[in-house]
Amino acid sequence: MDFLISNAYAQAAAPAAAPNPLMSFLPLVILFGVFYFMLIRPQMKRAKEQRAMISALAKGDEVLTSGGLLGRIEDIAEQFVTLEVAPNVVVKLQKQAISAVLPKGTLKSA
């Protein structure tokens, strides 16, 4: 019965085309783009906003510190800020410890 079926022989493999070197780096480039737009760029934007807020501080502003203190700015120096957190209670902090400027009148309503 072997005479009805012809033998099948494997063909020689075609020479493989050289892969494009740019295509091997494409996933790495895409990953870097995702990290830039999801992590690096927003962090740089927040740092820029923080620097702008600290440079715009003025005497009499009501602020929130990173430690959770609410107070009114009594004095501003090069690196330090003096806050009044209660009547006749004054605290000296670094400017970088201020996390937010509150609307005027916040301390009176609290």
N, CA, C and O atoms as a GROMACS GRO file, in nm:
protein
  440
    1MET      N    1   0.080  -0.120   0.000
    1MET     CA    2   0.000   0.000   0.000
    1MET      C    3   0.084   0.126   0.000
    1MET      O    4   0.032   0.237  -0.016
    2ASP      N    5   0.207   0.108   0.017
    2ASP     CA    6   0.296   0.222   0.023
    2ASP      C    7   0.312   0.288  -0.113
    2ASP      O    8   0.358   0.402  -0.122
    3PHE      N    9   0.278   0.221  -0.215
    3PHE     CA   10   0.299   0.277  -0.348
    3PHE      C   11   0.193   0.382  -0.385
    3PHE      O   12   0.214   0.456  -0.481
    4LEU      N   13   0.078   0.391  -0.312
    4LEU     CA   14  -0.025   0.490  -0.341
    4LEU      C   15   0.004   0.625  -0.274
    4LEU      O   16  -0.048   0.728  -0.317
    5ILE      N   17   0.083   0.623  -0.173
    5ILE     CA   18   0.112   0.747  -0.098
    5ILE      C   19   0.255   0.787  -0.130
    5ILE      O   20   0.348   0.708  -0.116
    6SER      N   21   0.268   0.910  -0.173
    6SER     CA   22   0.404   0.957  -0.202
    6SER      C   23   0.471   1.003  -0.074
    6SER      O   24   0.406   1.050   0.019
    7ASN      N   25   0.599   0.991  -0.071
    7ASN     CA   26   0.677   1.029   0.046
    7ASN      C   27   0.685   1.182   0.057
    7ASN      O   28   0.698   1.252  -0.044
    8ALA      N   29   0.676   1.233   0.178
    8ALA     CA   30   0.688   1.378   0.202
    8ALA      C   31   0.824   1.403   0.264
    8ALA      O   32   0.862   1.342   0.364
    9TYR      N   33   0.895   1.493   0.205
    9TYR     CA   34   1.026   1.528   0.255
    9TYR      C   35   1.026   1.674   0.302
    9TYR      O   36   0.961   1.760   0.242
   10ALA      N   37   1.097   1.701   0.409
   10ALA     CA   38   1.106   1.838   0.462
   10ALA      C   39   1.189   1.923   0.370
   10ALA      O   40   1.290   1.879   0.315
   11GLN      N   41   1.143   2.047   0.353
   11GLN     CA   42   1.219   2.140   0.271
   11GLN      C   43   1.325   2.207   0.356
   11GLN      O   44   1.314   2.215   0.478
   12ALA      N   45   1.425   2.254   0.290
   12ALA     CA   46   1.530   2.327   0.361
   12ALA      C   47   1.472   2.458   0.411
   12ALA      O   48   1.396   2.525   0.340
   13ALA      N   49   1.507   2.494   0.532
   13ALA     CA   50   1.455   2.618   0.592
   13ALA      C   51   1.510   2.738   0.519
   13ALA      O   52   1.626   2.743   0.479
   14ALA      N   53   1.423   2.836   0.502
   14ALA     CA   54   1.465   2.960   0.438
   14ALA      C   55   1.557   3.035   0.534
   14ALA      O   56   1.539   3.026   0.655
   15PRO      N   57   1.654   3.107   0.482
   15PRO     CA   58   1.743   3.181   0.572
   15PRO      C   59   1.662   3.285   0.650
   15PRO      O   60   1.584   3.360   0.593
   16ALA      N   61   1.682   3.287   0.781
   16ALA     CA   62   1.607   3.378   0.869
   16ALA      C   63   1.650   3.522   0.844
   16ALA      O   64   1.769   3.551   0.830
   17ALA      N   65   1.551   3.610   0.838
   17ALA     CA   66   1.582   3.752   0.820
   17ALA      C   67   1.637   3.807   0.950
   17ALA      O   68   1.592   3.770   1.059
   18ALA      N   69   1.732   3.894   0.940
   18ALA     CA   70   1.792   3.954   1.060
   18ALA      C   71   1.688   4.044   1.127
   18ALA      O   72   1.629   4.129   1.061
   19PRO      N   73   1.665   4.026   1.259
   19PRO     CA   74   1.566   4.110   1.327
   19PRO      C   75   1.612   4.256   1.332
   19PRO      O   76   1.731   4.284   1.345
   20ASN      N   77   1.516   4.345   1.322
   20ASN     CA   78   1.546   4.488   1.328
   20ASN      C   79   1.589   4.523   1.471
   20ASN      O   80   1.515   4.496   1.566
   21PRO      N   81   1.707   4.584   1.489
   21PRO     CA   82   1.753   4.615   1.626
   21PRO      C   83   1.663   4.717   1.695
   21PRO      O   84   1.655   4.717   1.818
   22LEU      N   85   1.597   4.802   1.620
   22LEU     CA   86   1.507   4.899   1.683
   22LEU      C   87   1.384   4.830   1.743
   22LEU      O   88   1.331   4.876   1.844
   23MET      N   89   1.340   4.723   1.682
   23MET     CA   90   1.222   4.652   1.733
   23MET      C   91   1.252   4.582   1.865
   23MET      O   92   1.161   4.560   1.945
   24SER      N   93   1.377   4.546   1.889
   24SER     CA   94   1.410   4.481   2.015
   24SER      C   95   1.413   4.583   2.130
   24SER      O   96   1.394   4.545   2.245
   25PHE      N   97   1.436   4.711   2.100
   25PHE     CA   98   1.436   4.815   2.202
   25PHE      C   99   1.301   4.884   2.218
   25PHE      O  100   1.283   4.964   2.309
   26LEU      N  101   1.207   4.853   2.132
   26LEU     CA  102   1.076   4.918   2.135
   26LEU      C  103   1.004   4.897   2.269
   26LEU      O  104   0.950   4.994   2.322
   27PRO      N  105   0.999   4.777   2.326
   27PRO     CA  106   0.933   4.763   2.457
   27PRO      C  107   0.999   4.846   2.567
   27PRO      O  108   0.931   4.899   2.656
   28LEU      N  109   1.131   4.857   2.562
   28LEU     CA  110   1.203   4.938   2.661
   28LEU      C  111   1.168   5.086   2.646
   28LEU      O  112   1.149   5.156   2.746
   29VAL      N  113   1.159   5.133   2.523
   29VAL     CA  114   1.123   5.273   2.497
   29VAL      C  115   0.980   5.300   2.543
   29VAL      O  116   0.953   5.404   2.602
   30ILE      N  117   0.889   5.209   2.516
   30ILE     CA  118   0.749   5.225   2.557
   30ILE      C  119   0.740   5.226   2.710
   30ILE      O  120   0.666   5.306   2.767
   31LEU      N  121   0.813   5.138   2.776
   31LEU     CA  122   0.813   5.132   2.922
   31LEU      C  123   0.866   5.263   2.982
   31LEU      O  124   0.810   5.314   3.079
   32PHE      N  125   0.972   5.317   2.925
   32PHE     CA  126   1.025   5.445   2.973
   32PHE      C  127   0.923   5.556   2.952
   32PHE      O  128   0.907   5.641   3.040
   33GLY      N  129   0.854   5.557   2.840
   33GLY     CA  130   0.750   5.658   2.815
   33GLY      C  131   0.638   5.650   2.916
   33GLY      O  132   0.590   5.753   2.963
   34VAL      N  133   0.596   5.530   2.950
   34VAL     CA  134   0.490   5.512   3.050
   34VAL      C  135   0.538   5.562   3.186
   34VAL      O  136   0.464   5.633   3.254
   35PHE      N  137   0.660   5.527   3.227
   35PHE     CA  138   0.713   5.574   3.354
   35PHE      C  139   0.723   5.727   3.357
   35PHE      O  140   0.693   5.789   3.459
   36TYR      N  141   0.765   5.786   3.246
   36TYR     CA  142   0.780   5.932   3.242
   36TYR      C  143   0.646   6.000   3.262
   36TYR      O  144   0.633   6.089   3.347
   37PHE      N  145   0.545   5.959   3.185
   37PHE     CA  146   0.417   6.028   3.192
   37PHE      C  147   0.334   5.990   3.314
   37PHE      O  148   0.246   6.067   3.353
   38MET      N  149   0.358   5.875   3.376
   38MET     CA  150   0.278   5.834   3.491
   38MET      C  151   0.346   5.863   3.624
   38MET      O  152   0.277   5.880   3.725
   39LEU      N  153   0.479   5.870   3.629
   39LEU     CA  154   0.549   5.888   3.756
   39LEU      C  155   0.637   6.013   3.760
   39LEU      O  156   0.622   6.094   3.851
   40ILE      N  157   0.726   6.028   3.666
   40ILE     CA  158   0.826   6.134   3.673
   40ILE      C  159   0.764   6.271   3.650
   40ILE      O  160   0.788   6.362   3.729
   41ARG      N  161   0.687   6.288   3.545
   41ARG     CA  162   0.631   6.418   3.512
   41ARG      C  163   0.535   6.472   3.619
   41ARG      O  164   0.548   6.589   3.656
   42PRO      N  165   0.442   6.392   3.672
   42PRO     CA  166   0.356   6.446   3.779
   42PRO      C  167   0.434   6.483   3.905
   42PRO      O  168   0.400   6.581   3.972
   43GLN      N  169   0.537   6.406   3.938
   43GLN     CA  170   0.618   6.438   4.056
   43GLN      C  171   0.692   6.569   4.037
   43GLN      O  172   0.701   6.649   4.130
   44MET      N  173   0.745   6.594   3.917
   44MET     CA  174   0.812   6.720   3.890
   44MET      C  175   0.714   6.836   3.898
   44MET      O  176   0.748   6.944   3.945
   45LYS      N  177   0.592   6.815   3.852
   45LYS     CA  178   0.489   6.919   3.856
   45LYS      C  179   0.454   6.953   4.001
   45LYS      O  180   0.442   7.070   4.035
   46ARG      N  181   0.437   6.851   4.086
   46ARG     CA  182   0.406   6.874   4.228
   46ARG      C  183   0.520   6.948   4.298
   46ARG      O  184   0.496   7.037   4.379
   47ALA      N  185   0.644   6.912   4.267
   47ALA     CA  186   0.758   6.980   4.329
   47ALA      C  187   0.764   7.126   4.287
   47ALA      O  188   0.796   7.212   4.368
   48LYS      N  189   0.733   7.153   4.162
   48LYS     CA  190   0.732   7.292   4.113
   48LYS      C  191   0.623   7.372   4.183
   48LYS      O  192   0.645   7.487   4.220
   49GLU      N  193   0.505   7.313   4.201
   49GLU     CA  194   0.397   7.381   4.271
   49GLU      C  195   0.433   7.407   4.417
   49GLU      O  196   0.400   7.513   4.470
   50GLN      N  197   0.500   7.312   4.482
   50GLN     CA  198   0.543   7.328   4.622
   50GLN      C  199   0.642   7.443   4.634
   50GLN      O  200   0.631   7.525   4.725
   51ARG      N  201   0.740   7.450   4.542
   51ARG     CA  202   0.838   7.559   4.545
   51ARG      C  203   0.770   7.694   4.525
   51ARG      O  204   0.805   7.792   4.591
   52ALA      N  205   0.673   7.699   4.434
   52ALA     CA  206   0.601   7.824   4.409
   52ALA      C  207   0.520   7.866   4.531
   52ALA      O  208   0.515   7.984   4.565
   53MET      N  209   0.457   7.770   4.598
   53MET     CA  210   0.378   7.801   4.717
   53MET      C  211   0.468   7.853   4.830
   53MET      O  212   0.433   7.950   4.897
   54ILE      N  213   0.583   7.792   4.849
   54ILE     CA  214   0.674   7.833   4.956
   54ILE      C  215   0.732   7.971   4.927
   54ILE      O  216   0.749   8.052   5.018
   55SER      N  217   0.762   8.000   4.802
   55SER     CA  218   0.817   8.131   4.770
   55SER      C  219   0.712   8.241   4.781
   55SER      O  220   0.748   8.358   4.795
   56ALA      N  221   0.583   8.207   4.775
   56ALA     CA  222   0.476   8.306   4.782
   56ALA      C  223   0.423   8.326   4.924
   56ALA      O  224   0.326   8.400   4.943
   57LEU      N  225   0.483   8.262   5.023
   57LEU     CA  226   0.436   8.278   5.161
   57LEU      C  227   0.453   8.422   5.207
   57LEU      O  228   0.551   8.489   5.173
   58ALA      N  229   0.357   8.469   5.284
   58ALA     CA  230   0.362   8.605   5.336
   58ALA      C  231   0.318   8.605   5.482
   58ALA      O  232   0.252   8.512   5.528
   59LYS      N  233   0.355   8.709   5.552
   59LYS     CA  234   0.318   8.724   5.692
   59LYS      C  235   0.166   8.735   5.701
   59LYS      O  236   0.103   8.810   5.626
   60GLY      N  237   0.108   8.659   5.794
   60GLY     CA  238  -0.038   8.660   5.810
   60GLY      C  239  -0.108   8.545   5.740
   60GLY      O  240  -0.227   8.524   5.763
   61ASP      N  241  -0.039   8.470   5.654
   61ASP     CA  242  -0.100   8.354   5.588
   61ASP      C  243  -0.127   8.245   5.690
   61ASP      O  244  -0.048   8.224   5.783
   62GLU      N  245  -0.237   8.175   5.673
   62GLU     CA  246  -0.270   8.061   5.757
   62GLU      C  247  -0.228   7.935   5.682
   62GLU      O  248  -0.267   7.915   5.567
   63VAL      N  249  -0.149   7.850   5.750
   63VAL     CA  250  -0.088   7.736   5.682
   63VAL      C  251  -0.109   7.608   5.760
   63VAL      O  252  -0.140   7.609   5.879
   64LEU      N  253  -0.091   7.498   5.690
   64LEU     CA  254  -0.092   7.363   5.747
   64LEU      C  255   0.048   7.306   5.728
   64LEU      O  256   0.102   7.312   5.618
   65THR      N  257   0.106   7.251   5.834
   65THR     CA  258   0.239   7.193   5.823
   65THR      C  259   0.229   7.044   5.794
   65THR      O  260   0.122   6.984   5.807
   66SER      N  261   0.340   6.985   5.754
   66SER     CA  262   0.341   6.841   5.727
   66SER      C  263   0.321   6.759   5.853
   66SER      O  264   0.284   6.642   5.846
   67GLY      N  265   0.344   6.819   5.970
   67GLY     CA  266   0.321   6.751   6.097
   67GLY      C  267   0.178   6.765   6.147
   67GLY      O  268   0.143   6.706   6.249
   68GLY      N  269   0.095   6.842   6.076
   68GLY     CA  270  -0.044   6.856   6.113
   68GLY      C  271  -0.077   6.980   6.194
   68GLY      O  272  -0.191   6.996   6.238
   69LEU      N  273   0.019   7.069   6.215
   69LEU     CA  274  -0.008   7.192   6.289
   69LEU      C  275  -0.074   7.295   6.198
   69LEU      O  276  -0.035   7.312   6.082
   70LEU      N  277  -0.173   7.364   6.253
   70LEU     CA  278  -0.234   7.478   6.185
   70LEU      C  279  -0.184   7.603   6.254
   70LEU      O  280  -0.179   7.609   6.377
   71GLY      N  281  -0.146   7.704   6.175
   71GLY     CA  282  -0.098   7.826   6.238
   71GLY      C  283  -0.096   7.942   6.141
   71GLY      O  284  -0.115   7.927   6.020
   72ARG      N  285  -0.072   8.059   6.199
   72ARG     CA  286  -0.063   8.182   6.120
   72ARG      C  287   0.084   8.225   6.118
   72ARG      O  288   0.150   8.223   6.222
   73ILE      N  289   0.134   8.264   6.004
   73ILE     CA  290   0.274   8.304   5.990
   73ILE      C  291   0.294   8.439   6.058
   73ILE      O  292   0.225   8.536   6.028
   74GLU      N  293   0.389   8.442   6.152
   74GLU     CA  294   0.422   8.565   6.223
   74GLU      C  295   0.550   8.628   6.169
   74GLU      O  296   0.562   8.751   6.166
   75ASP      N  297   0.644   8.545   6.125
   75ASP     CA  298   0.771   8.597   6.075
   75ASP      C  299   0.827   8.500   5.972
   75ASP      O  300   0.811   8.378   5.985
   76ILE      N  301   0.891   8.554   5.869
   76ILE     CA  302   0.951   8.471   5.764
   76ILE      C  303   1.098   8.508   5.752
   76ILE      O  304   1.133   8.625   5.736
   77ALA      N  305   1.184   8.408   5.760
   77ALA     CA  306   1.328   8.426   5.739
   77ALA      C  307   1.367   8.352   5.611
   77ALA      O  308   1.281   8.305   5.536
   78GLU      N  309   1.497   8.342   5.588
   78GLU     CA  310   1.547   8.275   5.466
   78GLU      C  311   1.504   8.128   5.460
   78GLU      O  312   1.452   8.083   5.358
   79GLN      N  313   1.526   8.055   5.569
   79GLN     CA  314   1.496   7.912   5.572
   79GLN      C  315   1.384   7.875   5.669
   79GLN      O  316   1.329   7.766   5.661
   80PHE      N  317   1.350   7.965   5.761
   80PHE     CA  318   1.257   7.931   5.869
   80PHE      C  319   1.135   8.022   5.868
   80PHE      O  320   1.138   8.134   5.817
   81VAL      N  321   1.027   7.972   5.926
   81VAL     CA  322   0.902   8.044   5.940
   81VAL      C  323   0.860   8.033   6.086
   81VAL      O  324   0.871   7.926   6.146
   82THR      N  325   0.811   8.141   6.143
   82THR     CA  326   0.760   8.139   6.278
   82THR      C  327   0.608   8.139   6.271
   82THR      O  328   0.548   8.229   6.212
   83LEU      N  329   0.546   8.038   6.332
   83LEU     CA  330   0.400   8.024   6.330
   83LEU      C  331   0.342   8.048   6.469
   83LEU      O  332   0.400   8.007   6.570
   84GLU      N  333   0.229   8.113   6.472
   84GLU     CA  334   0.153   8.123   6.595
   84GLU      C  335   0.043   8.019   6.586
   84GLU      O  336  -0.048   8.032   6.504
   85VAL      N  337   0.051   7.915   6.669
   85VAL     CA  338  -0.045   7.804   6.662
   85VAL      C  339  -0.159   7.822   6.761
   85VAL      O  340  -0.265   7.761   6.745
   86ALA      N  341  -0.139   7.905   6.861
   86ALA     CA  342  -0.243   7.940   6.960
   86ALA      C  343  -0.203   8.077   7.017
   86ALA      O  344  -0.090   8.121   6.994
   87PRO      N  345  -0.292   8.143   7.089
   87PRO     CA  346  -0.252   8.271   7.148
   87PRO      C  347  -0.129   8.255   7.237
   87PRO      O  348  -0.128   8.174   7.330
   88ASN      N  349  -0.026   8.333   7.207
   88ASN     CA  350   0.101   8.335   7.280
   88ASN      C  351   0.177   8.203   7.270
   88ASN      O  352   0.262   8.176   7.355
   89VAL      N  353   0.149   8.120   7.170
   89VAL     CA  354   0.225   7.997   7.146
   89VAL      C  355   0.287   8.008   7.006
   89VAL      O  356   0.215   8.009   6.906
   90VAL      N  357   0.420   8.016   7.000
   90VAL     CA  358   0.491   8.039   6.875
   90VAL      C  359   0.583   7.920   6.849
   90VAL      O  360   0.652   7.872   6.939
   91VAL      N  361   0.582   7.874   6.724
   91VAL     CA  362   0.665   7.760   6.683
   91VAL      C  363   0.749   7.803   6.564
   91VAL      O  364   0.699   7.870   6.474
   92LYS      N  365   0.876   7.764   6.563
   92LYS     CA  366   0.965   7.794   6.452
   92LYS      C  367   0.986   7.667   6.370
   92LYS      O  368   1.028   7.564   6.423
   93LEU      N  369   0.958   7.674   6.239
   93LEU     CA  370   0.967   7.559   6.149
   93LEU      C  371   1.047   7.594   6.025
   93LEU      O  372   1.065   7.711   5.992
   94GLN      N  373   1.094   7.491   5.956
   94GLN     CA  374   1.154   7.513   5.824
   94GLN      C  375   1.044   7.540   5.723
   94GLN      O  376   0.932   7.491   5.738
   95LYS      N  377   1.076   7.617   5.621
   95LYS     CA  378   0.976   7.648   5.518
   95LYS      C  379   0.926   7.523   5.447
   95LYS      O  380   0.809   7.516   5.410
   96GLN      N  381   1.012   7.424   5.429
   96GLN     CA  382   0.973   7.303   5.358
   96GLN      C  383   0.872   7.220   5.436
   96GLN      O  384   0.812   7.129   5.379
   97ALA      N  385   0.853   7.249   5.564
   97ALA     CA  386   0.757   7.175   5.644
   97ALA      C  387   0.613   7.221   5.619
   97ALA      O  388   0.519   7.156   5.666
   98ILE      N  389   0.596   7.330   5.547
   98ILE     CA  390   0.462   7.380   5.517
   98ILE      C  391   0.408   7.304   5.397
   98ILE      O  392   0.470   7.300   5.291
   99SER      N  393   0.290   7.243   5.416
   99SER     CA  394   0.235   7.162   5.309
   99SER      C  395   0.121   7.229   5.234
   99SER      O  396   0.094   7.194   5.119
  100ALA      N  397   0.052   7.326   5.297
  100ALA     CA  398  -0.059   7.391   5.228
  100ALA      C  399  -0.085   7.528   5.290
  100ALA      O  400  -0.064   7.549   5.409
  101VAL      N  401  -0.132   7.619   5.207
  101VAL     CA  402  -0.178   7.749   5.253
  101VAL      C  403  -0.329   7.742   5.259
  101VAL      O  404  -0.395   7.705   5.162
  102LEU      N  405  -0.384   7.776   5.375
  102LEU     CA  406  -0.528   7.766   5.398
  102LEU      C  407  -0.598   7.898   5.363
  102LEU      O  408  -0.534   8.003   5.361
  103PRO      N  409  -0.727   7.893   5.336
  103PRO     CA  410  -0.801   8.017   5.311
  103PRO      C  411  -0.805   8.104   5.438
  103PRO      O  412  -0.801   8.052   5.550
  104LYS      N  413  -0.812   8.234   5.418
  104LYS     CA  414  -0.817   8.327   5.532
  104LYS      C  415  -0.941   8.295   5.618
  104LYS      O  416  -1.048   8.266   5.565
  105GLY      N  417  -0.924   8.302   5.750
  105GLY     CA  418  -1.033   8.279   5.843
  105GLY      C  419  -1.050   8.134   5.883
  105GLY      O  420  -1.144   8.104   5.958
  106THR      N  421  -0.965   8.045   5.838
  106THR     CA  422  -0.978   7.903   5.872
  106THR      C  423  -0.953   7.879   6.020
  106THR      O  424  -1.023   7.800   6.083
  107LEU      N  425  -0.855   7.947   6.076
  107LEU     CA  426  -0.821   7.924   6.216
  107LEU      C  427  -0.929   7.978   6.311
  107LEU      O  428  -0.948   7.922   6.419
  108LYS      N  429  -0.998   8.081   6.275
  108LYS     CA  430  -1.102   8.136   6.361
  108LYS      C  431  -1.223   8.044   6.368
  108LYS      O  432  -1.291   8.038   6.470
  109SER      N  433  -1.250   7.973   6.257
  109SER     CA  434  -1.368   7.885   6.255
  109SER      C  435  -1.340   7.751   6.318
  109SER      O  436  -1.435   7.678   6.348
  110ALA      N  437  -1.214   7.716   6.339
  110ALA     CA  438  -1.182   7.583   6.395
  110ALA      C  439  -1.195   7.580   6.544
  110ALA      O  440  -1.171   7.475   6.605
   0.00000   0.00000   0.00000
